Amino acid sequence: MNWFDKIKNREIDGRWFLGGSHITLVIICLLFFSLQRTPIQIAFAILCGLITEYIFYQATSKYEKYMLWDRLFSAFTEVAGLLVLLKSHLWWFYGFLGAVTVAAKYLFRKTEKTHIFNPTNFAITIAVTFFPLHWFGAWPDEYMSSWYPMLHITAFGIIAVWLGRIYIVSIAYILSVIFWCLVFFPINGLASLIYAIGPEFGAIGLIYLWLMITDPKTAPKKYKHQIFYGFSIAFIHILLRYNQYIYSRFVALFIVTLLYYALTLFNETNRSDNIA
């Protein structure tokens, strides 16, 4: 059976395409698109991510059914995501957030197989909330408006959400984003239309669309819940963006995942009370 058939039949783990997108994008953009990350930043980030993953892997039983190399690949993927999504002049910045990202998978769990927050988004939200804003930027580098990164992310992302059975979230999100952009922003011509909708289709917006809100360890499994999940993220994101909150994407995902977890706990409590 060839790769196409395996993808069609969902016989490949979608994490390979998530990791493949982040890791290869970092390499390609370093070589050809002037990604401004120093060797020290990259090396320290990878080291912190791998060490944190190893410590928690050995100390807990969350991923005991997975081989160590699988867990280290997961950490490498999350670090690569931070290197793409954020930019900072501080040598230790990516390493610290890499450790926070990996730790979040283990510390904020719903079940042994799922976690409350998207780990990368959790780390970015922590940075946005507690770090001085002159330490970093959670907006795209200049290369993010180039055609290749956008095509690269879309190709990997579509396959990843198909394999993870989570594509309904992406569809609901993007349709809702377009709708709320048209509601909140005045559209008086092509320029205002591009201002309203254009940022959602840049490389950062596409990473968010295909590879962040669709985390299968965080997002709902039922299709009707996925629709509401994508709709809610879009609404909060555009509402915050309309009010000039520049980190609206990350905060919106954090809020919705937290509310979804709270709702899940409430439903489980009610179900247990009814059974009792």
C-alpha positions as MATLAB code, in Angstrom:
seq = 'MNWFDKIKNREIDGRWFLGGSHITLVIICLLFFSLQRTPIQIAFAILCGLITEYIFYQATSKYEKYMLWDRLFSAFTEVAGLLVLLKSHLWWFYGFLGAVTVAAKYLFRKTEKTHIFNPTNFAITIAVTFFPLHWFGAWPDEYMSSWYPMLHITAFGIIAVWLGRIYIVSIAYILSVIFWCLVFFPINGLASLIYAIGPEFGAIGLIYLWLMITDPKTAPKKYKHQIFYGFSIAFIHILLRYNQYIYSRFVALFIVTLLYYALTLFNETNRSDNIA';
ca = [
       0.000    0.000    0.000;
       1.475    3.389   -1.005;
       1.481    6.594    1.023;
      -1.562    7.985   -0.750;
      -3.631    4.953    0.171;
      -2.407    5.059    3.751;
      -3.372    8.730    4.019;
      -6.742    8.079    2.386;
      -7.436    5.268    4.864;
      -6.034    7.270    7.802;
      -3.422    4.652    8.580;
      -0.681    7.173    9.399;
      -0.348    9.216   12.580;
      -1.132   12.848   11.770;
       1.575   14.008   14.181;
       4.173   13.123   11.567;
       2.781   15.819    9.297;
       2.436   18.328   12.136;
       6.053   17.725   13.116;
       7.142   17.584    9.492;
       5.586   20.955    8.815;
       7.202   22.737   11.777;
      10.637   21.164   11.532;
      11.087   21.461    7.766;
       9.661   24.998    7.795;
      12.298   26.102   10.300;
      15.080   24.562    8.222;
      13.851   25.934    4.882;
      13.228   29.425    6.262;
      16.657   29.516    7.890;
      18.251   28.595    4.564;
      16.164   30.617    2.130;
      13.900   33.131    3.917;
      16.247   34.807    6.438;
      14.582   33.464    9.573;
      16.233   35.414   12.392;
      17.052   32.720   14.954;
      20.617   32.338   16.218;
      22.362   28.944   16.586;
      22.441   29.462   20.372;
      18.690   30.114   20.493;
      17.934   27.036   18.422;
      20.325   24.729   20.277;
      19.208   25.865   23.737;
      15.537   25.534   22.780;
      15.990   21.981   21.510;
      18.062   21.017   24.547;
      15.509   22.376   27.034;
      12.613   20.741   25.202;
      14.273   17.319   25.018;
      15.481   17.369   28.640;
      12.059   18.415   29.935;
      10.356   15.704   27.886;
      12.774   13.064   29.162;
      12.312   14.083   32.804;
       8.511   14.013   32.661;
       8.460   10.859   30.542;
      10.517    9.028   33.149;
       8.656   10.512   36.135;
       5.074    9.900   34.956;
       3.035    7.151   33.325;
       1.163    9.345   30.856;
       3.014    8.113   27.770;
       4.296    4.784   29.044;
       2.962    3.012   25.924;
       5.120    5.196   23.671;
       8.813    4.737   22.966;
      11.188    7.434   24.183;
      12.128    8.448   20.641;
       8.424    9.160   19.943;
       8.260   11.503   22.936;
      11.469   13.248   21.949;
      10.078   13.793   18.450;
       7.016   15.369   20.067;
       9.220   17.760   22.062;
      11.273   18.603   18.971;
       8.055   19.421   17.105;
       6.811   21.754   19.833;
      10.130   23.603   20.004;
      10.095   24.032   16.221;
       6.601   25.498   16.482;
       7.827   28.126   18.936;
      10.766   28.995   16.678;
       8.323   29.664   13.846;
       5.587   31.474   15.748;
       7.622   33.799   17.983;
      10.640   36.003   17.549;
      12.905   37.263   20.289;
      16.395   38.668   20.711;
      16.899   36.862   24.040;
      19.159   33.806   23.816;
      17.278   31.845   26.506;
      13.722   32.756   25.474;
      12.894   29.768   23.242;
      14.528   27.350   25.663;
      12.448   28.538   28.590;
       9.202   28.447   26.637;
      10.158   25.081   25.162;
      10.322   23.676   28.706;
       6.967   25.282   29.571;
       5.405   23.820   26.437;
       6.533   20.270   27.143;
       5.641   20.465   30.842;
       2.108   21.642   29.991;
       1.371   18.308   28.289;
       2.023   16.473   31.523;
       0.767   18.934   34.126;
      -2.559   19.993   32.592;
      -4.251   16.742   31.646;
      -7.870   15.811   31.060;
      -7.138   12.102   30.821;
      -4.066    9.947   30.437;
      -4.274   10.486   26.671;
      -5.489   14.088   26.406;
      -4.535   17.477   27.809;
      -6.469   20.652   28.569;
      -4.494   23.123   26.467;
      -2.622   23.050   23.207;
       0.882   23.008   24.756;
       2.478   25.493   22.364;
      -0.438   27.889   22.665;
      -0.320   27.590   26.459;
       3.345   28.632   26.516;
       2.695   31.565   24.179;
      -0.224   32.725   26.340;
       1.998   32.568   29.428;
       4.558   34.721   27.619;
       1.924   37.209   26.461;
       0.475   37.463   29.959;
       3.581   37.620   32.141;
       6.562   38.653   30.015;
       7.439   42.249   29.080;
       6.317   42.786   25.505;
       9.713   44.155   24.471;
      11.209   40.699   25.108;
       9.497   39.056   22.171;
       6.979   39.368   19.361;
       4.118   36.977   18.707;
       3.643   38.186   15.167;
       5.098   36.835   11.921;
       8.545   37.492   10.560;
       8.622   39.163    7.182;
       9.005   35.817    5.384;
       5.548   34.771    6.566;
       3.962   36.737    3.729;
       5.901   34.747    1.117;
       3.985   32.225   -0.968;
       6.120   29.208   -0.088;
       5.553   29.132    3.709;
       1.809   29.508    3.154;
       1.732   26.673    0.612;
       3.983   24.517    2.796;
       1.795   24.894    5.894;
      -1.435   24.349    3.976;
      -0.201   21.143    2.321;
       1.038   19.587    5.557;
      -1.895   20.939    7.560;
      -4.663   19.558    5.347;
      -3.163   16.078    5.566;
      -2.688   16.370    9.340;
      -6.298   17.348   10.057;
      -7.600   14.641    7.727;
      -5.575   11.963    9.471;
      -6.585   13.277   12.886;
     -10.302   13.437   11.978;
     -10.321   17.019   13.165;
     -10.847   18.916    9.891;
     -14.354   20.032   10.929;
     -12.738   22.410   13.433;
     -10.742   24.086   10.645;
     -13.763   24.373    8.357;
     -15.986   25.809   11.099;
     -13.249   28.200   12.175;
     -12.429   29.685    8.794;
     -16.071   30.108    7.770;
     -16.793   31.780   11.090;
     -13.715   34.005   10.808;
     -14.825   35.279    7.406;
     -18.335   35.895    8.731;
     -17.201   37.778   11.840;
     -14.666   39.816    9.865;
     -17.486   41.001    7.624;
     -19.610   41.770   10.696;
     -17.013   43.657   12.751;
     -14.924   45.420   10.110;
     -16.372   47.989    7.698;
     -15.918   46.789    4.113;
     -15.771   49.725    1.706;
     -13.683   48.223   -1.045;
     -10.888   45.805   -1.848;
      -8.367   47.419    0.521;
     -10.669   47.163    3.540;
     -11.599   43.601    2.580;
      -7.912   42.623    2.482;
      -7.342   44.358    5.836;
     -10.211   42.433    7.401;
      -9.622   38.943    6.036;
      -6.052   38.954    4.711;
      -4.230   38.374    8.036;
      -6.177   35.155    8.565;
      -4.544   33.636    5.464;
      -0.941   34.578    6.171;
       1.435   31.858    7.301;
       0.779   32.451   11.014;
      -2.966   32.350   10.441;
      -2.604   29.117    8.475;
      -0.490   27.485   11.205;
      -3.212   28.424   13.661;
      -5.957   27.156   11.346;
      -4.444   23.778   10.445;
      -1.991   22.925   13.213;
      -2.968   24.628   16.499;
      -6.716   24.711   17.018;
      -6.857   21.178   15.605;
      -4.710   19.542   18.292;
      -6.405   16.107   18.552;
      -5.295   15.798   22.193;
      -7.243   18.953   23.080;
     -10.087   19.506   20.587;
     -13.468   17.700   20.794;
     -13.974   14.333   19.132;
     -17.649   14.665   18.184;
     -18.284   16.538   14.945;
     -21.077   18.747   16.331;
     -18.803   19.769   19.191;
     -16.025   20.515   16.703;
     -18.312   22.925   14.862;
     -19.104   24.870   18.019;
     -15.449   24.728   19.074;
     -14.205   26.256   15.811;
     -17.013   28.819   15.807;
     -16.239   29.925   19.375;
     -12.510   30.352   18.743;
     -13.224   32.436   15.640;
     -15.694   34.700   17.422;
     -13.420   35.452   20.395;
     -10.393   35.924   18.141;
     -12.088   38.431   15.836;
     -13.764   40.232   18.749;
     -10.373   40.707   20.420;
      -8.713   41.639   17.147;
     -11.434   44.227   16.479;
     -10.571   45.751   19.859;
      -6.907   45.987   18.809;
      -5.620   43.048   20.862;
      -2.631   41.962   18.792;
      -2.321   38.482   20.351;
      -5.975   37.641   19.901;
      -5.472   34.206   18.312;
      -3.527   32.731   21.178;
      -5.742   34.177   23.887;
      -8.891   33.011   22.078;
      -7.651   29.419   21.889;
      -6.617   29.483   25.551;
     -10.042   30.770   26.635;
     -12.007   28.271   24.561;
      -9.938   25.258   25.601;
     -10.310   26.253   29.250;
     -14.072   26.719   28.883;
     -14.377   23.430   27.008;
     -12.570   21.645   29.817;
     -14.802   23.294   32.433;
     -17.901   22.273   30.477;
     -16.609   18.720   30.177;
     -16.072   18.544   33.942;
     -19.561   19.934   34.572;
     -21.179   17.357   32.309;
     -19.206   14.508   33.863;
     -20.187   15.660   37.362;
     -23.864   15.791   36.406;
     -23.651   12.368   34.808;
     -22.066   10.905   37.944;
     -24.732   12.487   40.154;
     -27.515   11.083   37.985;
     -26.011    7.597   38.096;
     -25.622    7.820   41.870;
];
